[in-house]
Amino acid sequence: MPHSKAGPSPSPSDCSWWFSDALRTEGHRPAQPSLSGTITADVAIVGGGFTGLWTALALKERAPHLSVVLIEASLCGSGASGKNGGKVHGYWASLGGMAENLGDDGALAVARAGTRAQDAIRAFATAPGRDVWWREAGNIRVSAAPAQDAKITAYADTARRLGEPDSAQALTREQVAAHCRSPAFRGGVFFPEGANVHPARLARALRQAAIEAGVVVYENTPMSGLDAGSPNRIRTPAGEILAREVVLATNIGLASHRDIRAHVSVFSSYALMTEPAPEKLEQMGWSGDEGLADLRMFVHYFRKTVDGRVLMGSGSGPISYGGNATDAGLTTDRASGARAERALRRLLPSLADVGISGVWGGGIDVSSDRLPFFKTMPGTRIHYGCGYSGHGVNPTYMGGQCLASLVLGANDIWANLPLCTRKLPSLPPEPFRALGGRLVRWGIIGCEEAEEREERAGIVQRAAAAIPKVFGLRIGTR
C-alpha cells in the first residue's frame, strides 16, 4: 500500500523493490539447482552478483576451454547487486581523491578503465532482447547547502588540472534547474559519463548470459568452508568443489577474512522507491534521464525509473562490528530508512505527497582508501575482490576483468591497474574501528544536517566528524 508523507513509513526490508520486480518480470523463473556431491572445475567462483558474473563471462570469453562453476548462497542478484541505486558511472567524479592516493597517472588510468567498463556495460545492456532499463544522460552532483558549494569548483578545477576538462562541468543554479527544478539545488557539476539501469534485471541478465556461455551455476549453495591447496576445495552444505583456481566475490562477506579485514569496514546504505508519479516529474522539469546526488559525504543519491518512480538513497546507515555481514542494522534500521524519506521530501519537495512503495537496506564494503581492490592470497590460487565503497555497478565490470586476468596470469591493462597493484592502508583494529566509526558517523550526520539548515553543529559533533582527518585516515573524511 502506498504511504503518504503523513502516513507511517514502511519498515525497511532485506529484499529490494528492484529484485522483487526482476523476479516478477521473469515470471518467477525456477532457481538453478543447489550443489550436491563432489564436482571438479578449472575455476570456481563464489558469489552470484555483478563481480562473480562478470568474472565468469570474462573467463569464458577469454578462455572458452576452461570449465567454470559459480555458486551463490541465495539467488543471483539478490544481494548488493540487486539493491543499489542502479547508477552506472566510472571514476571521473573521484579524480581528486584518487590523485591524492594514487598520483595523477594512477588516477587517470583508473578513470579511463572506468570508461572502457562503461562502454562494455552499455553494449551488454542494450543488446537485442535485454530489457534492463538502460538510460544514459550523464550524472549530476548538486549542492544542497552553502557548505557544499565549494566542492563544485574543486571537481572542475581537478578535471582541468589533469587535462580532462570535459569530464566535469560546473553548473549554475539555473543550469541545474534546466535538468531538474528544486528550491534545494544551489548549483552543481555535470559528469557526461553516467547512466541509469535496473540493477536486478541487469544481474539476472548476466546470470542468463553466464549459463548460456557454459558456466555451471548453482543457487542456494553457500560456501561453508575453503581449504587452500592443489586443487583448492570449496565445501558447501551438501557437496564440494575441487578447483585449481578460486575467485571469492562475496562483497561484505569478505570483510571478516583474516587477509582482508584490515582494509575493509562494513557500512550500510538505505534506499526507497516511490509510487509512480510521472506528472510530478513533469512539473519539476525532470524530463531527462540524469542520475543525481548531493555533495554530502554520506551522500543522498537519486534517479528516475522508466515508469515514473523515483529512487532516493542515503549512504548513512549503521556500521557493523568486526565486519559482521549479518548485522541486522545493515538491513532493518528504521532511522536510516527515515533519513532517506526526509531527503526525498527536502530535495524533491514536489514529491511531498507521493507514496512510498518500499524501503530496503544493505551492507557496503568500504575500503580503507575508498577504492576496490583485487588480489591473490599469498601462496595460493585464491583470488578475491571487494571494497567497492558504494560505487559498484561500473567498477564490478572492472573487477571481473581484473579477476579474470589474475586467474589467467595475464600481464595486461587490467592486472596492471592500481586496483590490483597498490598497497592498501590499514584501518584501526577493533574495537576502535567500529566504535570510532560510529562516533564519526554520528558527528558527520549531525554536521551535514546542520549545514542543510544553514547552522553550525555543536563542538562535540564537529570534533567527532574531524577525527579521520586528524589521524590521516582516508575513510570517513569529509
N, C-alpha and C positions, 0 to 999 in steps of 0.2 A: 504494500500500500504506500502511495506517495506520502511524504512527510513535509509539511509546510514549515516555514520559519517559526511559526508559533507553536507547532506541534512537537512532540518528542522526537529526538534524533534517533535514527536506527542504531542499534548496537553493532559494533564492528564484528566482522566475520573473518574467518580464515580463508574463505573462498571468495574470489573477486567477482564482480559483475562481468568482467571480461571472460573469465573461464566458464562461468555458467552459460554465457551467451554462445561461446565457441562450441561447447558440448551440445547445446540445443540446436545450433545451426547444423552440426554434423548429423543430427538425428540420433544422438547418444550412441555413437559407434561403439561396439564392444572393445573392451581393453585388450591389449596384447596379453598373451598368457604369462603367468609368472614362471620363474625358473624352477625346474625340478630335476634333480640328478646332477651329474658331472658333465661339463662340456669343455671343449678347448677352443681357443681362438688366438689369432695373432695379436689382436688388440681388444682389450675390454675397457669400456667406458662406463663410469659410474656417474649417473646424473642425466636425466632426460629433459633438461631445459635448453636454453639457447646455446650455451657453451658446449655441452655434450653433443648436441645435434649438429651444430656447425662443424665440430671436430670430426664427427663421423662422416659427414658429407665430404669434408676436405680430404680425408684419408681415402675414401672410395674414389674420389676424382683423381687424386694424385697417384694412388697405388691400388688400382682396381682388384689386383690379385689378393690383397690382404683380406682375411676373414675378420670382421669387426662385429663385436657384440656390445650392446648397450643395455644397462639395467637402470630402471627408475623405481624409486621407493613407492611412488603413488602412480599418478597418471602423467604422462609427458605434458609439460606446460602448466602443471598445477601449482608450482612454486613461484619463485620471484619472476620467472619469465612470463607468467600469466597474470601478475599482479601489478606490474609497473605502469607508468603513465603512457607508455607507447609513444614516447617522443624519441625520434631517431636522429642523432647527430654525433659528429665526432668531437674533436678536442680543440677546435678553433677558439671556443669560449674559455678554454683553460690555458691559453698560451702564457699568461703572466706567471701563474703558479708553476707551470711546467718549466719555464725558462729558469726560474729560481732553483728548481730541484734538479733539472737535467742539463741545463745550459741551453743556449739558443738553438744549436744544431739538433740536440736531442728533442727539444720541444717541437721543432718544425718536422722532424722525422715522424713523431707520433701523430701530429695533426694531419700530415699528408697520408699516413697509413689509414687514418680515420676516413679520409675522403675516398680512398680505394675501397674501404669497407662499405661506405655509403653507396657507392656505385654497385657493388656486388649485391647488397641487400635489396636495392631498387630492382635490379634485374630479376632476382628471385621473386620478390613480392608482386611484380607486375607481369609475371609470366602468364600466358593464357590459362584460364581455369582456376586461378587463385584469387579469392576474394578476401583479402586481408586488410581492406580499408586503407591502402597506401595513398596518402595525400601529401604533396610536397610543396611547401611555400615558405620555407625558412623558419627561423626561430627568433623570438624577441624576448630580451630581458628588459623589464620595466622597473623604473624607480617608483616606489610607492611610499617613500618617506624622504624628507630632506637629507637625512644621513646617508641615503643610498645614492644620491645624485653623483657624487664624485667617482663612483665606480664606472659610470658610463664613459667618462673621459679616459679612465685608466684602460678600459678594454680597447678603445680606438687607438690610443697612443701606443699600446703594446703592439697591436697589429701593424701600425705604420713602422715602428722601430724595427720589426722583424721582416719588413719588406712584403707584407701581405695586407695592404690597407683595405682591400675589398672584403676581407674576411670578417670585419666588424665595423659597422657603420652607425655612428651616433645618430639618434633621432630626437627631434624636439617633441614637446608635448603635442603639438598639432600633428606632427608626422605619426606619432603613436596612435592618435585618435583616428587617423585615416585607416588604420588597421582594426582598431577596437576602441570604442569610446568608454571611458570610465573616469569619474572625477578623482579616483585614486592615483591615476597614472600621471607622472610628472615629466616623463621623458623616457628614453630607452636606448637600446643598442640592438641593431638588426644583424643577425648572422645568416647569410644566404644558405649555408648548409644546414638543412633541417627538414624533417618530415614527421608525419604522424602515421601510426599504424595501429591496428587492433592486435595487441601483443599476443593474446592467447590464440587467436586464429593463426598468427604467424608461427607460433610454436607448434601448433597442430599440423600446419602445412609442412614444417620442417620434419616432423615425425613421419608424415606420409612419404615425403621425398626420401628420407633415410631408408625406410622399409623398401621402397621401390628401387633404391640403389643397391640393395642386397645386405643392408645392415640388419642383423637379427636383434629385435627389440623385445625385452621382457619388461612388463609393467608390474606394479605391486610387488616389487622384488627389491627390498632394501639390502644394502650390504651390511652384514653383521660382523665381518672381520676381514682383514687383509694381511696376508703373510708374504713378505718380500722374498724373492728367490728367483730361480731359473727352472721352471717358469714361476711367475707370481701366482698366488692362489687367493681368489676372492671368495669369501664364504657368504652364503645367503641362508635364510631360514630353511629352505628345502633343497639346497644344491650348492654347487661350487663351480667356479670358472678358473681354468688354468690358462694363463695368457702370458706371452713373452713381454708385452707392453701393457701398462695400465694407465688410464687417464682418470683423474679424480676431478669431477666437475660438479661439485655439490654445494657451491656457493657458501652460505653461512655454516654449512655442515663441516667445513674445513677449519673453522676459526679456533677450535679447541685442539687441533692436531699439534703434536709437540714441535714439529718443524715449521709451523705456520703461525702459531698463536702469538708469538712476539710481534707480529707485523699486522694483525687484523683485530679489529674490535667490532662487535655486532651492535649496530644502531637499528632503528626501525623507522618506517615511513607509513603514513596512513593516507588513504585516498577515498573519495566519494564519487559517485556518479549520479547526476541529476536525472530527473524525468526529461523526456524530450520537450524542448521549448524553442523551436525554430523562430517563432515570431519575436521572442525576446532577443535572440541573437541578431535578427534583422534590425531591431530598434537600436541596438548597440553599434551597428555598422560593422559587425564581425562577419563579413561575407567571405573572407579568405580562409585558408587552412593553416595559418601560422600556429605554431606552438608558442606558448608564453610562459614566463616565470618571472617572479620578482627578484630583487637583488639582496635578499636576506642571505645569511649563512645557512640557517635552517629554512631552506627555500620553500616557497609555495610555487607549484608548477601546475599549469592548467592548459587544457586544449579542448577543442570541439570533437564530436563524433559525426559520422556521416548522417545519422538520424536525428541530429539537432540536440544532443545531450552535451553536457559539459562535465569533464573530469576535473576535480580540484584535489591536489595532493599537498601534504605537509610533511617535510622531512624532519619533523621534530619529535618523533616517537621515542619511547624509552630505550635505554642502553642495557643490554643483558650482562650478567656477571660471568666472567670466565668464558666468554664466547658461547654461552648456552643457547643453542639454536632452537630449543623447545620452550624457552621462557614465554609464559602466557602473555606477558606485557608486549611482546612483539606483534601480537595479532588481536588482542582484546581490550586494549586500553581506551576507554571511553573518552578520556580527556584529550587524547590525540585526535580521535575522530571528530570531537567537537571543535578543535582548533582548525581542522580542515574546513568545517562548515562555516566557522566565523570568517575564515579567509575568503570563502566563496561570497558571503554576503557583503564583506567590506570591499573586496577588489572588484567585484562584479555586482554592484547593487541592483542592477536591472533584473537580477535573478533572485531578488529577496523573497519572492513568494513561490518560487519553483520547488517542487517536491524532490526528495532525495530517494533514489532507487536502492542504493546500498552503500555501505561503508566497509572497508576492509583494511587490514594492516599486514605488514610483512617485514622480515629482517633484512638489513643491508650489511653487506660485508665491507666495512670501511677500512681501507689500508692505511698504514702509517704515513704515507705521503699522498693519499687520495688518488692513486693510480693503480690499475690492476697489475698483477704480476703472474708470470708463467714460468715455472721452474721444473727441474727434475730433482727428486730427492737423492742426495749424495749416495753413491754406491749402488743405485738401483735403476730399474727401468720403469719407475713410477713417476708420472708427470702430473702436474696439478696447475690449476688456475683459479684465482679468486681476487678479491679486493676491488671490485668494480665501483664501490663507493657511491652507489645510487645512479650511476651513469652507464647503464648496461646494455641497451639494445644494440647500438652500433659497435661498442667495444667487444661484445661477445663474438661477433664475426672475426674481429682481430684475434681474439683469444682462440677461436677454433683453428685459425691459420697458424698461430704461434705453437699451439699444442701439437698440431699435425707435423710441423717442422721438427719439433723436439722428438716426436715418435720416430720420424723417418731419418733423423740425424742430418737434416738438411742445413746447409750453411747459406741461408737465403735472407731476403729483406726482413722476413718476419722473425726469424731466430735471432737476428742482429738488432732488433728494436730494443730501446731501453726497457720496454715492458718485460723483456726476457733477461737482459744483461745487467741491469743496475743493482747496486747494493741497497737493500732496504733498511731504513732506520727502524729502530726498535721502539715499542711503546713501553710505558711503565708496567711493571708486573702487577698482578692482583695482590691485595685488594685495592691498591692505589688507582689502578686503571679505571675500574667500574665506578668506584666511589668518587674519584676525581672527575671522571667523565660526567657523572650525574650532576655534580656541583657545577661544572662548566655549562652543561646543558641548561640548568636552571638559570644561571646567570645570563646566558645568551638569549634565551627566550624572553626573559624579563627586559633586557636591554632593547631587543628588537621590537617588542610590543610597546615599550615606552617611546621609542623613536617614531613609531607609527602614530602615536598620539601627540608627537612633537614635544615630548617631555624628555627629561633625563632620568634614567634609572637610578635607584639608590646606590650608595657607595659599595655595599656588600655585593650586589649583583654585578656592578661594574668590575669589581675586583675578581669575582669568580669568572667572569667572561674573559678576563685578561690572562688567566693562568697559562693557557697554551703558549701564548706569545712570550710570556716571561721565561718559560722553561725551554723555548726554542722548538716546540712541537709543531708539526705541520698539520696535524689533525685537530679540528676544533678551533682553528684560528680564524677570526673574523677578517 
